[in-house]
Amino acid sequence: MIPFNMRPEVLAAEVKAFNEKLTQGMGNMLAMQESMGGVTPHELVYQEDKLKLLHYTGDPAVERNPTPLLIVYALVNRPYMTDLQENRSTIKGLLDAAQDVYLIDWGYPDASDRYLTMDDYLNGYLDRCIDQLCARHQVEQVNLLGICQGGAFSLCYSALHPERVKNLVTMVTPVDFQTPDNMLSSWIQKVDVDLMVDTLGNIPGEMLNWTFLNLKPYQLMGQKYLGLVDMMDDKDVLKNFLRMEKWIFDSPDQAGETFRQFMKEFFQQNKLIKGEVEIAGRTVKLANVTMPVLNIYADQDHLVPPDASKALAQYVGSKDYAELSFNGGHIGIYVSGKAQKMIPPAIGYWLNEHA
Amino acid sequence: MSSRQWSEEAIKTWLEAQQRYWSTLATSFNPNATTATVNNSQAPAWTNDLTKWWNTVNHDSPPQIKDVLNRVMDMGKVYLGLAEQVYSNSKADPDTPSIESWMRSLENGFNQWLQQSGQNASQLGLGQSVFEGWQQLVGNMQGMNLFREVGAGGLTMPNAGLWQEHLQRALATPSFGLSHKSQERLKKLATLALRYQQALDKYSEAFATQGQESVQALRARIQKLADQGKNISSLRELYDLWVDVSEDTYAQFAASEQYQTLYGELVNAFLLLKQGMNEHLDHEFKAFGLPVRADYEATVRKQHELKRENNTLRQQLRELDQRLKRLEQTIQTTITQEAAK
């Protein structure tokens, strides 16, 4: 016997309840102001082209780690994910853990950035940001915290310039790009990346978004919004939802030449673990990453599978390598209440131990 | 009303109007009822009602929430469509459990999609958003909006007129110079368009096939629930189960080598078509003596190279400056030491 045979009037009542919730919740929706990402007070300390180097000021009375911590976010999506709201801020957590926090906001590339390469991003922008921090703090090295693609960038930079990085923290960072459960990698294998960049120039953020949403389309493009109707009467929950929604669809275009190199050499050819990535004529060898490394991954990450991150242990040259596993997903590691209690304090503790 | 005029008063008035609208709608099936009921002789049009309601307010909604509201409404239509189908099926065939009739109609939708090669994305059920998302992406790219209709009734399809019309319009773009070269370019473009349509057909066929599989999986899951003595007591539970099963089936499909090939072919065919369009437009612009994409990119590349040179020179300057300072310090130290002797 099939366990479902609802009577028409019961169905109609459920539909009516849905419509009522939608109508009532709409009042809250309409009253919502545009949500702004980035809530922790900060100052602009360096700017170059579209890049901005932000310093999070924090409580001046707190004695901080003398080595500044530079957060290198991915080029995909916007870095305010790390500082989405007051009680959901990795950055605030790091300040509370006595770190002196800086963050690179890469900005929104436009057509004039089409020829930016990984060399420009790493040996150019990132290197100059580190120059700024070293001069500002009178130090020779910084601590790097690389997030997702920014983690892969940080690994490359640390391999090329180990003398400039005191400690390296990687979060949800792909290292082995061809683990069997990496769906994104599977999809890109037969795409002609050269044709894509030659034809489109910069890669539209909208295209990346469509790809990410297709990892779980029924949940992310449908069910999630039905859940929203249930929550629309709670203004705070609604506000948080809209903040997250804004972030999800706030996708910068990708500089064409950097996209070409990253897709071909990292995703299609898996060269990072083979030690074959070349940047400005120099080969990136993970064995050259000799500084202490803390590698943090999420157990339920559907974008960067845990095995893709954990592979770092096999290739990194550091003798002081540690891992931290978070029981959550790729986004939850920044915004969930559980992550707030666990991740920033753990990073702070580890960095202070390695000061 | 502009987006800036959403005062508290306006929201209140608007809400009252909407609540009256829904209230009228809910009781229209049976005016004497205290809760919403449906006249047995009348098929519900909940999706249509939601669409009508949304159309009345959509253009006035504030820009910061417009996109999310659109997504909520798209989901609402799917959800209410489910309600309509379950309800209508239970009326049409009272002896068969409504959920079985609904699953059969889902299968019919996928079958029709396969037979007619994707005329109506709503036949894909929950998968509609995936397919429409691609069409939107394609349509938003400069010069590609006319190809947005590909796959929604292409050249070989019963309603091919629409797409043919678009293609003819593209081919009718004024040509300059020797006509035979122009003809060749247009033929090449038409070939690329057909290749894209074929890739999209294959992709959507495979998508519909996995949709059929998802209905089988749903049937099996429901049977398992029945075997366990569990009951689905609401439309929402049914929707969530449908999403859960569809996601699982899709995940297997999307991780397969078959999907990798289909996806690669779809994206590559689209890019070739876009490249063909770019070349076609470049030829036309050149004939007018206008700058083209290649000219612009050459300028951007040159500017980029200059910027890199500039950065290198700045770096060298900084290093020279530091060396000079060190030298000055050394000289100063030497002078001081000599003076002290």
Interface residues (C-beta under 8 A of the other chain):
Chain A: M1 I2 P3 F4 N5 M6 P8 E9 L11 A12 A13 E14 V15 K16 F18 N19 E20 L22 T23 Q24 M26 G27 M29 L30 A31 M32 Q33 E34 S35 A111 S112 R114 Y115 L116 D120 G124 D181 M183 S186 W187 Q189 K190 V191 D192 L195 M196 D198 T199 L200 G201 P204 E206 M207 W210 L213 N214 L215 K216 P217 Y218 Q219 M221 G222 Q223 K224 Y225 L226 L228 V229 L242 E245 F249
Chain B: W6 E8 I11 K12 W14 L15 Q18 Q19 W22 L25 A26 F29 T35 A36 T37 V38 N40 P44 W46 L50 S61 P62 Q64 I65 D67 V68 L69 R71 V72 D74 M75 G76 V78 Y79 L80 A83 V86 Y87 S90 K91 P97 S98 I99 E100 L126 G127 S129 V130 G133 W134 L137 N140 M141 I222 Q223 L225 A226 K230 N231 I232 S233 S234 L235 R236 L238 Y239 D240 V243 S246 E247 Y250 A251 A254 A255 Y259 Q260 T261 Y263 G264 E265 V267 N268 L271 L272 K274 Q275 N278 Y296 E297 V300 R301 Q303 H304 R308 N311
